[in-house]
């Protein structure tokens, strides 16, 4: 269930598009929970119709009720985009990290599964002198040789600590729910022992939302990470509502659908109403839509392009869409040709050559062995 499988020709894309009518109902149902998360709005100016405005000049922060931890609503994702072959030039990734941090972002999500991403994240943050100021979200996807053997997981955690140059990592997820029945109890033990701060679980495919929902219902995690975008709204059906009710932190991934949303709108101007939420480009349009759900703590947006990073971080400021505006944004996207068929598109259209790190090298080698 690792993230590389969806991009491989050996498997099929299992994510399904949730119909607009179902999504509309789910969004409307969440409106009653608007006060469950506190948004930084002190001294806010009057918002435009369909928007909520944070304090002038401030960034949007969200507070997780269970922990009272306040986090910026945007975080840096690193899957594929931060995976480079050893020896390759990392200047662009260093600049991406700098632009996120300079904009007030302090949430970074990575994983041992993400090739060389951990190494780059650790090096960049350490060189900038901000390592201890960051909220690091990481992952575990192995246990040991037998039930309750934690040797492999401990080795993975120690490797992550070395790469990220952190004594304690804030959040560990059970990566893509791999071996979830063994990993989550282990993470809970680590939290009790003071090894980590928070326990989480991550998914990136709709097929596994029901398992994630069960973890929430059983009160086994402090955070979740789930795929959620203006295209793929399946998480609204139960996960986001349940997480809000439990006071659980929510990180969302794939807000730009791995470049596919940008491909759909390529060459198209923003709708006129985008100015009401302060969206100056399509990246901000899509990211702000995800931020607008009251259950979402932090939207993780990945890129290897510093200019795109500058676009992304702009979503942290200015008006944010309320529920009526989010519905209007969805209706606009549904008028664009190809939107409903987005799931059939390849990740990062026209950019496959850009992300050729150790993950893609290993995938290519496996395909060659099987051909």
PLY file of the C-alpha trace (Angstrom):
ply
format ascii 1.0
element vertex 371
property float x
property float y
property float z
element edge 370
property int vertex1
property int vertex2
end_header
0.00 0.00 0.00
2.91 2.41 -0.44
2.54 5.56 -2.51
4.66 4.31 -5.37
2.12 1.71 -6.38
-0.48 4.06 -7.75
2.02 5.48 -10.23
3.20 2.07 -11.37
1.84 0.28 -14.44
1.73 -2.88 -12.35
-1.33 -1.63 -10.50
-4.50 0.28 -11.24
-5.63 3.60 -9.86
-8.14 2.73 -7.16
-9.26 6.20 -6.30
-12.83 6.93 -7.26
-14.54 10.17 -8.02
-17.36 10.98 -5.60
-20.35 12.45 -7.38
-21.07 16.13 -7.03
-24.42 15.63 -5.34
-22.95 13.49 -2.56
-20.10 15.94 -2.04
-22.46 18.91 -1.85
-24.42 17.21 0.88
-21.29 16.33 2.81
-20.03 19.90 2.65
-23.34 21.29 3.81
-23.33 18.87 6.72
-19.98 20.18 7.92
-21.20 23.77 8.08
-22.60 23.30 11.57
-19.09 22.54 12.79
-17.53 25.83 11.65
-16.70 26.83 15.23
-14.89 23.62 16.14
-11.55 24.98 14.93
-10.30 28.43 15.85
-9.05 30.52 12.95
-6.75 33.52 13.52
-9.12 36.41 12.77
-8.17 39.14 15.25
-8.64 42.62 13.81
-9.97 41.12 10.59
-11.49 43.34 7.96
-15.01 42.64 6.76
-14.79 39.70 4.32
-16.18 39.71 0.82
-19.33 37.69 0.24
-18.55 33.98 0.49
-15.22 34.47 2.24
-13.70 34.55 5.72
-10.73 36.83 6.33
-7.87 36.24 8.79
-6.18 39.20 10.45
-4.55 41.65 8.07
-1.00 40.54 7.34
-1.31 37.36 9.40
-1.19 33.79 8.19
-4.00 31.32 8.66
-3.45 29.05 11.66
-5.62 26.23 12.94
-5.83 24.95 16.50
-6.46 21.25 17.12
-8.88 20.97 19.99
-7.42 17.82 21.51
-3.87 19.13 21.70
-4.23 22.94 21.67
-1.40 22.80 19.12
-1.66 25.67 16.65
-0.30 24.98 13.16
-0.19 26.95 9.89
-2.85 25.83 7.44
-0.21 25.06 4.78
2.59 22.50 5.01
5.35 21.24 2.73
4.90 17.79 1.22
7.93 15.92 -0.14
6.80 12.73 -1.89
8.59 12.33 -5.28
9.33 16.05 -5.53
12.18 15.87 -2.97
13.56 12.51 -4.15
16.76 13.09 -6.09
19.53 10.69 -7.00
22.63 11.15 -4.82
24.93 13.81 -6.20
22.24 15.69 -8.12
21.91 19.44 -7.66
19.48 20.29 -4.84
19.53 24.08 -5.11
15.92 24.28 -6.33
14.68 22.12 -3.45
16.66 24.22 -0.99
14.98 27.34 -2.36
11.53 25.71 -2.20
12.12 24.94 1.48
13.33 28.48 2.14
10.30 30.06 0.49
7.93 27.91 2.54
9.73 28.65 5.81
10.08 32.37 5.07
6.32 32.51 4.43
5.57 31.13 7.90
5.15 27.45 7.06
6.46 25.22 9.81
4.87 21.86 8.97
6.93 19.46 6.85
5.78 15.97 5.94
8.23 13.29 4.86
8.90 9.55 5.13
11.67 6.96 4.81
9.61 5.66 1.89
10.18 8.93 0.01
13.63 8.06 -1.26
16.14 10.79 -0.42
13.52 13.26 0.81
14.35 12.92 4.51
18.01 13.63 3.82
17.23 16.85 1.96
14.66 18.06 4.50
17.06 17.49 7.38
19.96 19.20 5.63
17.97 22.25 4.53
16.25 22.89 7.85
19.48 22.40 9.79
21.38 24.82 7.53
18.61 27.39 8.00
18.77 26.97 11.77
15.06 26.23 12.10
15.02 22.47 12.73
13.66 22.75 16.26
11.03 25.29 15.22
9.40 22.94 12.73
6.55 20.50 13.19
7.88 17.32 11.53
5.36 14.77 10.31
6.97 11.42 9.53
5.95 7.81 8.96
6.62 4.19 9.90
5.75 1.30 7.61
7.48 -1.72 9.14
7.60 -3.53 12.47
9.83 -6.60 12.90
10.35 -10.27 12.23
7.38 -11.40 14.32
4.34 -10.02 16.13
5.18 -7.27 18.62
8.82 -7.19 17.47
9.62 -3.50 17.09
13.22 -3.88 15.89
12.63 -2.76 12.30
10.43 0.12 13.34
12.97 1.31 15.91
15.73 1.16 13.31
13.57 3.20 10.95
12.82 5.79 13.62
16.50 6.11 14.55
17.42 6.56 10.91
14.79 9.28 10.57
16.11 11.05 13.68
19.61 11.06 12.21
18.50 12.26 8.78
16.22 14.97 10.17
18.60 15.92 13.00
15.82 15.79 15.57
15.89 14.20 19.01
12.09 13.87 19.03
9.89 13.89 15.94
6.51 15.50 16.44
4.23 13.13 14.60
4.61 9.58 13.33
1.96 8.10 11.05
1.31 4.47 10.30
2.28 4.89 6.65
-0.59 4.09 4.29
-1.99 1.84 7.03
0.72 -0.76 6.38
0.53 -3.35 9.18
-1.80 -0.98 10.99
-2.84 -3.42 13.73
0.77 -3.70 14.88
2.05 -0.20 14.11
-0.60 1.94 15.84
-0.24 0.21 19.26
3.53 0.55 18.89
3.25 4.26 18.14
0.94 4.71 21.12
3.58 3.05 23.31
6.27 5.34 21.88
4.11 8.35 22.70
3.58 7.18 26.28
7.33 6.67 26.64
8.06 10.16 25.32
9.76 9.04 22.09
7.26 10.90 19.89
4.63 13.58 20.51
1.65 12.40 18.45
0.27 9.24 16.85
-1.15 9.35 13.34
-2.25 7.27 10.39
-2.06 8.18 6.71
-3.85 7.19 3.51
-3.82 8.47 -0.05
-6.47 6.24 -1.63
-10.24 6.22 -1.14
-10.35 2.43 -0.80
-8.80 2.66 2.66
-10.85 5.50 4.08
-13.07 3.09 5.99
-10.05 1.73 7.90
-8.91 5.24 8.75
-12.43 6.09 9.88
-12.39 3.10 12.25
-9.18 4.36 13.87
-10.83 7.73 14.41
-14.00 6.19 15.82
-11.96 4.06 18.24
-10.01 7.13 19.37
-6.64 5.53 18.55
-4.88 8.45 16.85
-4.14 12.13 17.48
-3.74 13.05 13.79
-4.73 11.66 10.44
-3.46 12.35 6.95
-5.90 11.84 4.08
-6.20 12.59 0.37
-8.60 15.48 -0.21
-9.06 17.90 -3.07
-11.70 19.84 -4.98
-11.85 16.79 -7.26
-11.67 13.97 -4.72
-14.02 14.76 -1.85
-14.63 11.28 -0.51
-13.06 12.10 2.87
-16.01 14.36 3.68
-18.40 11.44 3.88
-17.25 10.41 7.34
-13.56 11.05 8.02
-13.44 14.84 8.26
-16.65 15.11 10.23
-15.54 12.40 12.68
-12.06 13.90 13.08
-13.59 17.26 13.95
-15.91 15.73 16.50
-12.95 13.96 18.15
-10.66 17.00 18.09
-8.19 15.15 15.88
-5.66 17.00 13.73
-6.12 16.60 9.98
-3.34 16.85 7.40
-4.55 16.55 3.82
-2.46 15.46 0.86
-2.85 15.76 -2.92
-4.65 19.16 -2.96
-3.36 19.72 -6.50
-3.89 16.07 -7.51
-0.20 15.63 -8.40
-0.32 18.34 -11.05
-3.44 16.98 -12.73
-5.69 19.85 -11.64
-3.28 22.32 -13.21
-3.32 20.32 -16.43
-7.10 20.53 -16.57
-7.09 24.34 -16.24
-4.00 24.91 -18.38
-4.38 28.16 -20.33
-7.62 29.09 -18.57
-8.06 32.30 -16.58
-9.26 32.22 -13.00
-12.98 32.88 -12.56
-13.77 36.47 -11.59
-15.01 35.42 -8.14
-11.53 34.08 -7.24
-10.64 37.63 -6.18
-13.19 37.32 -3.35
-10.95 34.76 -1.64
-7.70 36.45 -2.61
-6.68 33.67 -5.02
-4.15 35.06 -7.46
-3.43 31.80 -9.28
-4.87 28.32 -9.72
-2.62 26.85 -6.99
-4.12 29.18 -4.41
-7.61 28.51 -5.77
-7.24 24.75 -5.18
-5.33 24.99 -1.90
-7.72 27.53 -0.40
-10.63 25.29 -1.34
-9.13 22.47 0.78
-8.22 24.88 3.60
-11.80 26.07 3.65
-13.10 22.86 5.22
-13.31 23.53 8.97
-11.91 20.10 9.88
-8.67 20.59 7.93
-5.70 21.60 10.04
-2.94 21.73 7.41
-2.93 21.23 3.64
0.28 19.60 2.40
1.34 20.93 -1.00
4.47 19.58 -2.70
6.61 21.10 -5.45
10.19 21.15 -6.66
9.81 24.54 -8.36
10.61 27.66 -6.27
8.22 29.79 -8.34
5.42 27.34 -7.69
6.34 27.36 -4.00
5.87 31.14 -4.02
2.41 30.64 -5.52
1.46 27.98 -2.98
2.42 29.93 0.14
0.20 32.82 -0.92
-2.76 30.66 0.09
-1.86 31.24 3.74
-2.95 34.88 3.61
-6.07 36.75 2.68
-9.73 35.70 2.67
-10.63 32.02 2.92
-13.71 30.47 1.28
-16.74 29.66 3.35
-19.04 26.75 2.49
-21.12 28.63 -0.06
-17.99 29.83 -1.84
-16.51 26.33 -1.85
-19.65 25.04 -3.53
-19.37 27.80 -6.10
-15.74 26.84 -6.74
-16.73 23.20 -7.23
-19.53 24.08 -9.62
-17.09 26.11 -11.69
-14.65 23.21 -11.94
-17.42 20.86 -12.99
-17.96 23.00 -16.09
-14.37 22.45 -17.25
-13.81 19.69 -19.79
-11.88 16.73 -18.44
-12.46 17.48 -14.77
-14.62 14.45 -14.07
-12.07 12.18 -15.79
-9.07 13.49 -13.89
-8.47 10.17 -12.09
-7.52 8.50 -15.38
-4.66 10.93 -15.95
-1.06 10.13 -15.06
0.45 11.85 -12.06
2.42 15.00 -12.88
1.44 15.25 -16.56
4.33 16.46 -18.74
6.67 16.36 -15.75
7.65 12.70 -15.52
11.28 13.43 -16.38
11.52 15.87 -13.48
11.06 13.31 -10.73
13.71 10.68 -11.39
15.04 9.84 -7.94
15.72 6.54 -6.24
12.01 5.66 -6.20
11.58 5.94 -9.95
14.93 4.24 -10.56
13.82 1.23 -8.52
10.42 1.14 -10.23
12.05 1.18 -13.65
14.43 -1.62 -12.66
11.53 -3.77 -11.46
9.57 -3.22 -14.66
12.59 -4.23 -16.69
13.05 -7.41 -14.66
9.41 -8.36 -15.24
9.31 -7.54 -18.95
0 1
1 2
2 3
3 4
4 5
5 6
6 7
7 8
8 9
9 10
10 11
11 12
12 13
13 14
14 15
15 16
16 17
17 18
18 19
19 20
20 21
21 22
22 23
23 24
24 25
25 26
26 27
27 28
28 29
29 30
30 31
31 32
32 33
33 34
34 35
35 36
36 37
37 38
38 39
39 40
40 41
41 42
42 43
43 44
44 45
45 46
46 47
47 48
48 49
49 50
50 51
51 52
52 53
53 54
54 55
55 56
56 57
57 58
58 59
59 60
60 61
61 62
62 63
63 64
64 65
65 66
66 67
67 68
68 69
69 70
70 71
71 72
72 73
73 74
74 75
75 76
76 77
77 78
78 79
79 80
80 81
81 82
82 83
83 84
84 85
85 86
86 87
87 88
88 89
89 90
90 91
91 92
92 93
93 94
94 95
95 96
96 97
97 98
98 99
99 100
100 101
101 102
102 103
103 104
104 105
105 106
106 107
107 108
108 109
109 110
110 111
111 112
112 113
113 114
114 115
115 116
116 117
117 118
118 119
119 120
120 121
121 122
122 123
123 124
124 125
125 126
126 127
127 128
128 129
129 130
130 131
131 132
132 133
133 134
134 135
135 136
136 137
137 138
138 139
139 140
140 141
141 142
142 143
143 144
144 145
145 146
146 147
147 148
148 149
149 150
150 151
151 152
152 153
153 154
154 155
155 156
156 157
157 158
158 159
159 160
160 161
161 162
162 163
163 164
164 165
165 166
166 167
167 168
168 169
169 170
170 171
171 172
172 173
173 174
174 175
175 176
176 177
177 178
178 179
179 180
180 181
181 182
182 183
183 184
184 185
185 186
186 187
187 188
188 189
189 190
190 191
191 192
192 193
193 194
194 195
195 196
196 197
197 198
198 199
199 200
200 201
201 202
202 203
203 204
204 205
205 206
206 207
207 208
208 209
209 210
210 211
211 212
212 213
213 214
214 215
215 216
216 217
217 218
218 219
219 220
220 221
221 222
222 223
223 224
224 225
225 226
226 227
227 228
228 229
229 230
230 231
231 232
232 233
233 234
234 235
235 236
236 237
237 238
238 239
239 240
240 241
241 242
242 243
243 244
244 245
245 246
246 247
247 248
248 249
249 250
250 251
251 252
252 253
253 254
254 255
255 256
256 257
257 258
258 259
259 260
260 261
261 262
262 263
263 264
264 265
265 266
266 267
267 268
268 269
269 270
270 271
271 272
272 273
273 274
274 275
275 276
276 277
277 278
278 279
279 280
280 281
281 282
282 283
283 284
284 285
285 286
286 287
287 288
288 289
289 290
290 291
291 292
292 293
293 294
294 295
295 296
296 297
297 298
298 299
299 300
300 301
301 302
302 303
303 304
304 305
305 306
306 307
307 308
308 309
309 310
310 311
311 312
312 313
313 314
314 315
315 316
316 317
317 318
318 319
319 320
320 321
321 322
322 323
323 324
324 325
325 326
326 327
327 328
328 329
329 330
330 331
331 332
332 333
333 334
334 335
335 336
336 337
337 338
338 339
339 340
340 341
341 342
342 343
343 344
344 345
345 346
346 347
347 348
348 349
349 350
350 351
351 352
352 353
353 354
354 355
355 356
356 357
357 358
358 359
359 360
360 361
361 362
362 363
363 364
364 365
365 366
366 367
367 368
368 369
369 370
